[in-house]
Amino acid sequence: MSGTATRYLYLARHGEATPDETGLSDNGRRQAVLLGERLRGIPLSAIHHGPLARAEQTARLVGEQLDGVRLHLSEPAGDYIPYLPRKEELPPDAADAMLHHLARFPSEERERGPALAREALAQFTGPVEGDEPRHELVVTHNFLIGWLVRAALDAPPWRWMGLNHCNAALTVIRYAPDRPSAMLFSNDMRHLPPELQWTGFPPELRV
């Protein structure tokens, strides 16, 4: 009888986008190639990516550095608001500013996002059926990475906010049977040279 095995979930934000966000910049393409080189030797079974061009292009460039790993388009890996908090859930001194920030996003991202976020949890997290560990990469966007990290740490739903991820940085979560999910590392940029690190972050958050 088949049992359950450990899932290793690799999360990467897309590479740096062009100003109009229609695709990757030159820096973004270099970041994606270097991310793919970083993942050589990892027994990835699949690369999932969101539908936007910057995620698809990143996934394709990563895949070109690997050997025969298939790409899978996944709407739950897209860019959306994963959870809309109520004011009473938020820290009182920051609630108004946080809600004002969320209100700036298109209504479709806010309305469809929670259902897609639930799909992402169902599709990408938890141990897997079978006897062999599974390694999967999801090339996605800042908000979904924050949502999945928040879930792995069992933090309140609103806490996806404030978890920022650099372009082409890498986060890995382990889901082992009969154990809590574990963050192995987060926002790791060691595969990128200094001039390609910290893109996607405002200057005041770079350290």
C-alpha positions in Angstrom: 0.0 0.0 0.0 1.3 3.4 -0.9 2.1 5.8 1.9 2.9 9.4 2.1 6.3 11.1 1.5 7.9 14.5 2.0 7.3 17.4 -0.3 10.0 20.0 -0.8 8.4 23.1 -2.2 10.8 25.6 -3.9 9.3 29.1 -4.3 10.8 31.7 -6.5 9.5 35.1 -7.4 9.8 35.9 -11.2 12.8 37.8 -12.4 12.9 41.6 -12.6 10.2 42.8 -15.0 10.3 45.6 -17.6 8.8 48.9 -16.4 5.5 48.1 -18.2 5.6 44.5 -16.7 5.1 42.9 -20.1 8.0 40.6 -19.6 11.5 40.3 -18.1 14.2 43.0 -18.2 17.7 42.1 -19.2 18.5 41.8 -15.5 15.4 39.6 -15.0 16.6 37.2 -17.8 20.0 36.9 -16.2 18.4 36.3 -12.8 16.3 33.5 -14.2 19.3 31.8 -15.8 21.3 31.9 -12.6 18.3 30.6 -10.6 18.1 27.7 -13.0 21.8 27.0 -12.6 21.3 27.1 -8.8 18.7 24.4 -9.1 20.9 22.0 -11.1 21.3 18.8 -9.1 17.9 19.2 -7.4 15.6 16.3 -8.5 12.7 18.6 -9.5 9.7 16.8 -10.9 7.9 19.9 -12.1 8.0 23.7 -12.6 4.7 25.4 -12.0 4.3 29.0 -13.0 1.6 31.7 -13.1 -0.1 32.9 -16.3 1.6 36.4 -16.5 4.5 36.8 -19.0 7.1 37.6 -16.4 6.5 34.4 -14.5 6.2 32.3 -17.7 9.4 33.7 -19.1 11.3 33.1 -15.8 10.0 29.5 -15.6 11.1 28.8 -19.2 14.6 30.2 -18.7 14.9 28.2 -15.4 13.8 25.1 -17.2 16.3 25.6 -20.0 19.1 25.2 -17.4 17.7 21.9 -16.2 17.3 18.5 -17.8 13.8 17.5 -19.0 11.7 19.2 -16.2 8.3 19.9 -17.5 6.6 23.3 -17.1 3.0 23.6 -16.0 0.8 26.7 -16.3 -1.1 27.1 -13.0 -3.7 29.8 -12.3 -3.3 29.5 -8.5 0.4 30.4 -9.0 -0.6 33.8 -10.4 -0.6 37.3 -9.0 -3.6 38.2 -6.7 -4.6 39.2 -3.2 -4.7 35.9 -1.3 -6.6 37.1 1.8 -8.6 40.3 2.5 -8.4 41.0 6.3 -11.0 42.7 8.4 -9.9 45.9 10.2 -10.3 44.2 13.6 -7.7 41.5 12.6 -5.0 44.0 11.9 -2.6 45.9 14.3 -4.6 49.0 15.3 -1.7 51.4 14.5 -1.3 50.0 11.0 -4.8 48.9 10.0 -5.9 51.9 8.1 -2.7 52.1 6.0 -2.8 48.4 5.3 -6.4 48.5 4.1 -5.8 51.6 2.0 -2.9 49.8 0.3 -5.1 46.8 -0.5 -7.8 49.0 -1.9 -5.5 50.3 -4.6 -5.4 46.9 -6.3 -7.9 45.9 -9.1 -11.2 44.5 -7.8 -10.6 41.3 -9.7 -7.4 40.6 -7.8 -9.2 41.2 -4.5 -12.4 39.3 -5.3 -10.9 36.2 -7.0 -7.8 36.0 -4.9 -9.0 34.2 -1.8 -10.4 31.3 -3.8 -7.2 31.0 -5.8 -5.2 31.1 -2.6 -7.1 28.1 -1.2 -6.4 26.3 -4.4 -2.7 27.1 -4.1 -2.7 25.6 -0.6 -4.4 22.5 -1.8 -2.2 22.0 -4.9 1.3 23.0 -3.6 1.4 22.2 0.2 1.5 19.2 2.4 3.1 15.7 2.1 2.5 13.8 -1.1 1.2 10.4 -1.9 3.7 7.7 -2.6 7.0 6.5 -1.1 9.5 8.9 -2.7 10.1 12.6 -1.8 8.9 15.1 -4.3 10.7 18.3 -5.2 8.6 21.0 -7.0 9.3 24.6 -8.1 6.6 27.3 -8.2 7.6 30.4 -10.1 5.2 33.0 -8.9 4.8 36.5 -7.3 5.5 38.2 -4.1 2.0 37.9 -2.6 1.6 34.2 -3.0 5.0 33.4 -1.6 4.1 35.5 1.5 0.8 33.6 1.7 2.5 30.1 1.6 5.2 31.1 4.0 2.5 32.5 6.4 0.7 29.2 6.2 3.8 27.1 6.7 4.5 29.1 9.9 0.8 28.8 11.0 0.7 32.6 11.3 -2.6 34.6 11.2 -4.1 34.8 7.7 -3.5 38.6 7.4 0.3 38.0 8.0 1.0 37.4 4.4 1.3 41.2 4.3 4.8 42.3 5.1 6.6 39.2 3.9 8.6 40.4 0.9 10.5 38.4 -1.6 13.2 39.6 -4.1 13.2 38.8 -7.8 14.6 35.3 -8.5 15.3 34.7 -4.8 14.6 31.2 -3.5 12.5 29.9 -0.5 12.2 26.3 0.4 9.5 24.7 2.6 9.5 21.1 3.7 6.2 19.2 4.3 7.1 15.9 6.0 4.5 13.3 7.2 3.7 13.6 10.9 5.7 16.8 11.3 5.0 20.5 11.2 5.9 22.2 8.0 9.5 23.7 8.2 11.1 26.7 6.5 14.5 25.5 5.3 15.5 28.9 4.1 13.8 32.1 2.8 14.6 34.8 0.2 18.0 33.3 -0.5 19.9 35.3 -3.2 23.3 33.6 -3.0 23.1 32.5 -6.6 22.9 36.2 -7.7 25.8 38.6 -8.0 25.5 41.8 -5.9 24.2 43.9 -8.7 21.3 41.5 -9.3 20.3 41.1 -5.7 17.5 43.0 -3.9 15.6 43.9 -7.1 11.9 44.1 -6.4 12.5 45.7 -2.9 12.2 49.4 -2.1 15.5 50.9 -1.1 14.6 51.3 2.5 14.1 47.5 2.9 17.5 46.5 1.4 20.0 45.4 4.0 
